[in-house]
Amino acid sequence: MTNKLLNIIKYILTNYPYPDELSASRLTKMVYLADWKEAISNGRQISNIAWFFNHHGPYNDEILQEAKKDKNISITIKSNMFGGKKTHIELHDKGQAIDIDAESSQILDFVINATKDKNYTDFIKLVYSTYPVISSGKYSELDLVRKAEEYKKLS
């Protein structure tokens, strides 16, 4: 059985054009945006993880945990441009085959293209402007499929 979440992570790490920007936070929120896009478009998530809205926005520990398990992914602490620390995630062998279906790769490509030119502040503003975040209280679960149904009724 393939691990879809790990393949999603590897797909983003392989295809995101600015690998130095791939912090744990950005990667996590890119998976969130892909799940949100899939929920709106197809009534399901691209991953099988449960999202939680904590003080850092949409979050799930499984993304970093899965990345840590893979020997082809390194996780290091680096300085960000403000002098603070960030958890940087990097894929070593980008030529490795990734088991992901065409529909999922289209969703992931959409998210990559929509976010690649955003600095971190603008990227976070985009994430915080999504319907599940603005319509939920902090420290609550984010049921993206249900939120997509609500969102569609508003349009």
SEMI-550512 format. One record per residue: residue in one letter; residue number from 0; z, x, y of N, C-alpha, C in turn. Coordinates in steps of 0.02 Angstrom, whole numbers, plus 50000, padded with zeros to 5 digits. Layout:
REM SEMI-550512
REC  code  pos   n.up  n.east  n.north  ca.up  ca.east  ca.north   c.up  c.east  c.north
REC     A  NUM      Z       X        Y      Z        X         Y      Z       X        Y
...
//
This chain:
REM SEMI-550512
REC  code  pos   n.up  n.east  n.north  ca.up  ca.east  ca.north   c.up  c.east  c.north
REC     M    0  50000   50042    49941  50000    50000     50000  50000   50044    50062
REC     T    1  49958   50028    50109  49955    50067     50171  50008   50042    50219
REC     N    2  50029   50086    50262  50077    50068     50314  50037   50053    50378
REC     K    3  50029   49990    50393  49988    49970     50450  50016   49996    50515
REC     L    4  50082   49994    50524  50111    50018     50586  50096   50092    50596
REC     L    5  50103   50132    50544  50087    50204     50549  50014   50214    50566
REC     N    6  49970   50174    50537  49899    50180     50553  49884   50160    50625
REC     I    7  49919   50110    50651  49913    50091     50722  49935   50150    50766
REC     I    8  49992   50179    50750  50017    50236     50787  49966   50293    50787
REC     K    9  49941   50310    50728  49893    50365     50722  49828   50349    50759
REC     Y   10  49807   50286    50758  49746    50267     50794  49754   50279    50868
REC     I   11  49810   50258    50895  49823    50269     50967  49827   50344    50982
REC     L   12  49864   50381    50941  49871    50453     50952  49804   50489    50947
REC     T   13  49760   50465    50905  49693    50496     50897  49647   50478    50955
REC     N   14  49650   50417    50978  49599    50392     51025  49620   50389    51098
REC     Y   15  49684   50396    51112  49705    50396     51182  49681   50461    51215
REC     P   16  49645   50456    51271  49612    50516     51297  49658   50567    51332
REC     Y   17  49720   50549    51346  49765    50595     51381  49828   50605    51339
REC     P   18  49824   50647    51288  49880    50654     51241  49946   50677    51272
REC     D   19  49943   50713    51328  50005    50735     51360  50045   50677    51388
REC     E   20  50012   50620    51399  50046    50561     51427  50079   50518    51372
REC     L   21  50068   50535    51309  50093    50491     51256  50166   50504    51240
REC     S   22  50207   50473    51280  50279    50474     51268  50296   50419    51218
REC     A   23  50356   50420    51192  50379    50367     51148  50376   50300    51184
REC     S   24  50393   50300    51247  50392    50238     51286  50321   50211    51293
REC     R   25  50274   50253    51312  50205    50230     51321  50176   50206    51254
REC     L   26  50187   50244    51201  50162    50225     51136  50190   50158    51114
REC     T   27  50255   50150    51121  50288    50087     51102  50258   50028    51140
REC     K   28  50249   50037    51204  50224    49982     51245  50149   49970    51233
REC     M   29  50112   50021    51212  50042    50010     51193  50038   49968    51130
REC     V   30  50082   49981    51082  50084    49939     51022  50103   49868    51041
REC     Y   31  50151   49860    51087  50170    49794     51112  50109   49759    51142
REC     L   32  50073   49794    51186  50014    49763     51218  49961   49743    51167
REC     A   33  49953   49784    51115  49905    49767     51062  49929   49704    51024
REC     D   34  49994   49701    51010  50021    49641     50977  50012   49579    51021
REC     W   35  50023   49587    51086  50016    49531     51133  49943   49509    51136
REC     K   36  49898   49556    51142  49826    49539     51144  49804   49504    51080
REC     E   37  49827   49528    51023  49810    49497     50959  49840   49427    50954
REC     A   38  49901   49418    50980  49933    49352     50978  49894   49302    51021
REC     I   39  49871   49324    51079  49831    49280     51122  49763   49265    51090
REC     S   40  49731   49316    51064  49662    49309     51038  49659   49274    50970
REC     N   41  49707   49290    50926  49701    49268     50856  49763   49236    50827
REC     G   42  49814   49225    50868  49873    49189     50844  49916   49228    50795
REC     R   43  49912   49294    50797  49954    49337     50754  49962   49404    50790
REC     Q   44  50006   49445    50764  50014    49513     50791  49972   49562    50752
REC     I   45  49955   49617    50783  49919    49670     50748  49967   49709    50702
REC     S   46  50030   49715    50724  50081    49747     50682  50124   49692    50651
REC     N   47  50170   49713    50609  50215    49664     50578  50287   49672    50603
REC     I   48  50295   49700    50663  50362    49714     50687  50388   49658    50732
REC     A   49  50454   49654    50737  50487    49606     50780  50503   49641    50846
REC     W   50  50485   49609    50901  50496    49639     50967  50561   49614    50998
REC     F   51  50593   49658    51035  50655    49643     51069  50648   49666    51142
REC     F   52  50672   49626    51188  50669    49642     51260  50736   49673    51280
REC     N   53  50737   49739    51283  50799    49773     51303  50793   49800    51373
REC     H   54  50838   49844    51393  50837    49871     51461  50778   49916    51475
REC     H   55  50740   49934    51423  50678    49974     51431  50616   49931    51424
REC     G   56  50623   49865    51422  50566    49821     51413  50556   49805    51339
REC     P   57  50495   49784    51320  50481    49769     51249  50494   49831    51207
REC     Y   58  50532   49822    51153  50553    49880     51114  50560   49863    51040
REC     N   59  50549   49914    50999  50563    49911     50928  50571   49982    50902
REC     D   60  50627   49996    50869  50642    50062     50842  50593   50085    50789
REC     E   61  50561   50039    50754  50519    50057     50697  50462   50103    50716
REC     I   62  50437   50098    50777  50380    50139     50797  50398   50213    50795
REC     L   63  50453   50231    50827  50475    50301     50827  50497   50322    50757
REC     Q   64  50530   50278    50720  50552    50294     50652  50493   50310    50607
REC     E   65  50440   50270    50611  50380    50282     50570  50346   50347    50590
REC     A   66  50343   50361    50654  50312    50423     50678  50352   50483    50652
REC     K   67  50418   50479    50653  50460    50535     50630  50450   50550    50556
REC     K   68  50433   50500    50516  50425    50510     50444  50361   50548    50426
REC     D   69  50312   50548    50471  50247    50577     50455  50245   50651    50475
REC     K   70  50228   50694    50427  50227    50766     50438  50171   50787    50486
REC     N   71  50122   50744    50496  50065    50759     50539  50079   50740    50612
REC     I   72  50138   50712    50625  50157    50692     50693  50218   50732    50715
REC     S   73  50213   50762    50774  50272    50797     50800  50300   50758    50859
REC     I   74  50366   50760    50864  50402    50726     50918  50444   50779    50952
REC     T   75  50432   50790    51016  50467    50841     51053  50493   50812    51119
REC     I   76  50543   50844    51146  50570    50825     51211  50538   50871    51263
REC     K   77  50507   50841    51313  50474    50878     51367  50498   50853    51434
REC     S   78  50484   50891    51486  50500    50869     51554  50444   50823    51579
REC     N   79  50463   50771    51614  50412    50729     51646  50399   50755    51717
REC     M   80  50353   50724    51752  50334    50750     51818  50389   50740    51871
REC     F   81  50441   50703    51854  50497    50692     51900  50556   50737    51884
REC     G   82  50548   50782    51835  50602    50827     51815  50648   50798    51762
REC     G   83  50636   50737    51742  50676    50707     51689  50647   50725    51621
REC     K   84  50673   50695    51570  50650    50709     51501  50610   50650    51474
REC     K   85  50562   50667    51431  50524    50616     51396  50516   50638    51323
REC     T   86  50512   50590    51279  50499    50603     51209  50424   50601    51199
REC     H   87  50394   50658    51186  50321    50664     51178  50302   50660    51105
REC     I   88  50249   50623    51090  50226    50613     51021  50155   50639    51016
REC     E   89  50142   50680    50964  50076    50710     50957  50055   50710    50883
REC     L   90  49992   50694    50873  49962    50696     50806  49926   50763    50799
REC     H   91  49940   50800    50745  49911    50866     50736  49840   50864    50711
REC     D   92  49826   50828    50658  49759    50826     50628  49726   50761    50648
REC     K   93  49686   50763    50701  49654    50703     50725  49591   50685    50685
REC     G   94  49573   50727    50637  49516    50713     50595  49534   50675    50532
REC     Q   95  49597   50663    50523  49622    50628     50464  49599   50555    50465
REC     A   96  49580   50529    50407  49558    50459     50402  49616   50412    50419
REC     I   97  49600   50359    50456  49650    50308     50474  49626   50242    50446
REC     D   98  49668   50211    50406  49651    50148     50373  49667   50090    50419
REC     I   99  49616   50070    50457  49626    50014     50504  49561   49973    50506
REC     D  100  49568   49908    50507  49509    49865     50506  49475   49863    50574
REC     A  101  49413   49841    50575  49372    49841     50636  49402   49797    50691
REC     E  102  49429   49739    50672  49458    49694     50721  49519   49726    50755
REC     S  103  49561   49759    50715  49619    49793     50743  49598   49851    50788
REC     S  104  49547   49888    50768  49524    49944     50810  49496   49918    50876
REC     Q  105  49464   49859    50876  49439    49830     50939  49497   49813    50986
REC     I  106  49550   49784    50958  49608    49767     50998  49640   49830    51026
REC     L  107  49648   49881    50984  49678    49944     51006  49634   49978    51059
REC     D  108  49568   49978    51049  49523    50007     51099  49529   49970    51165
REC     F  109  49536   49904    51162  49544    49864     51223  49607   49888    51261
REC     V  110  49662   49895    51225  49725    49917     51256  49719   49988    51284
REC     I  111  49689   50032    51245  49680    50101     51269  49638   50102    51333
REC     N  112  49582   50066    51333  49538    50066     51392  49571   50032    51452
REC     A  113  49612   49982    51440  49645    49946     51495  49702   49987    51526
REC     T  114  49729   50036    51489  49788    50071     51513  49777   50146    51526
REC     K  115  49723   50174    51502  49715    50247     51504  49715   50276    51574
REC     D  116  49693   50240    51624  49690    50266     51692  49749   50246    51735
REC     K  117  49799   50215    51704  49858    50194     51741  49912   50248    51737
REC     N  118  49940   50265    51794  49998    50311     51791  50055   50272    51760
REC     Y  119  50109   50307    51745  50163    50275     51708  50193   50215    51745
REC     T  120  50200   50221    51811  50228    50166     51850  50184   50104    51846
REC     D  121  50119   50113    51854  50073    50055     51851  50068   50028    51780
REC     F  122  50073   50071    51731  50073    50050     51661  50134   50005    51647
REC     I  123  50192   50026    51670  50253    49987     51660  50248   49920    51697
REC     K  124  50219   49921    51757  50209    49858     51794  50166   49810    51754
REC     L  125  50114   49836    51722  50071    49794     51680  50111   49763    51622
REC     V  126  50150   49804    51588  50190    49779     51532  50239   49726    51556
REC     Y  127  50273   49739    51611  50322    49692     51637  50291   49629    51666
REC     S  128  50225   49629    51677  50191    49569     51703  50166   49523    51647
REC     T  129  50174   49544    51585  50150    49502     51530  50195   49441    51522
REC     Y  130  50166   49387    51499  50202    49323     51493  50265   49328    51451
REC     P  131  50265   49362    51393  50327    49364     51354  50385   49396    51392
REC     V  132  50371   49445    51434  50424    49478     51472  50447   49434    51530
REC     I  133  50400   49407    51568  50421    49367     51627  50452   49300    51608
REC     S  134  50440   49277    51547  50467    49212     51527  50527   49218    51480
REC     S  135  50552   49278    51471  50609    49289     51426  50666   49324    51462
REC     G  136  50726   49312    51439  50783    49348     51466  50790   49415    51432
REC     K  137  50820   49462    51469  50834    49527     51438  50879   49517    51378
REC     Y  138  50873   49564    51331  50912    49565     51269  50898   49504    51225
REC     S  139  50835   49483    51227  50815    49428     51183  50757   49451    51139
REC     E  140  50746   49415    51085  50688    49429     51043  50626   49402    51076
REC     L  141  50570   49437    51065  50506    49416     51093  50461   49393    51036
REC     D  142  50455   49329    51027  50411    49301     50976  50342   49295    51008
REC     L  143  50300   49345    50998  50237    49349     51033  50188   49293    51014
REC     V  144  50189   49273    50952  50144    49219     50931  50164   49154    50966
REC     R  145  50228   49139    50967  50252    49078     51001  50239   49083    51076
REC     K  146  50250   49141    51105  50238    49151     51176  50164   49143    51193
REC     A  147  50120   49166    51148  50048    49158     51158  50029   49084    51158
REC     E  148  50060   49045    51114  50047    48973     51112  50069   48940    51178
REC     E  149  50129   48959    51202  50153    48933     51266  50105   48952    51322
REC     Y  150  50085   49015    51322  50041    49041     51375  49975   49004    51378
REC     K  151  49947   48990    51319  49883    48955     51317  49889   48884    51344
REC     K  152  49947   48853    51336  49957    48786     51362  49961   48785    51439
REC     L  153  49979   48842    51468  49984    48847     51541  49915   48852    51573
REC     S  154  49867   48878    51537  49800    48890     51566  49759   48826    51569
//
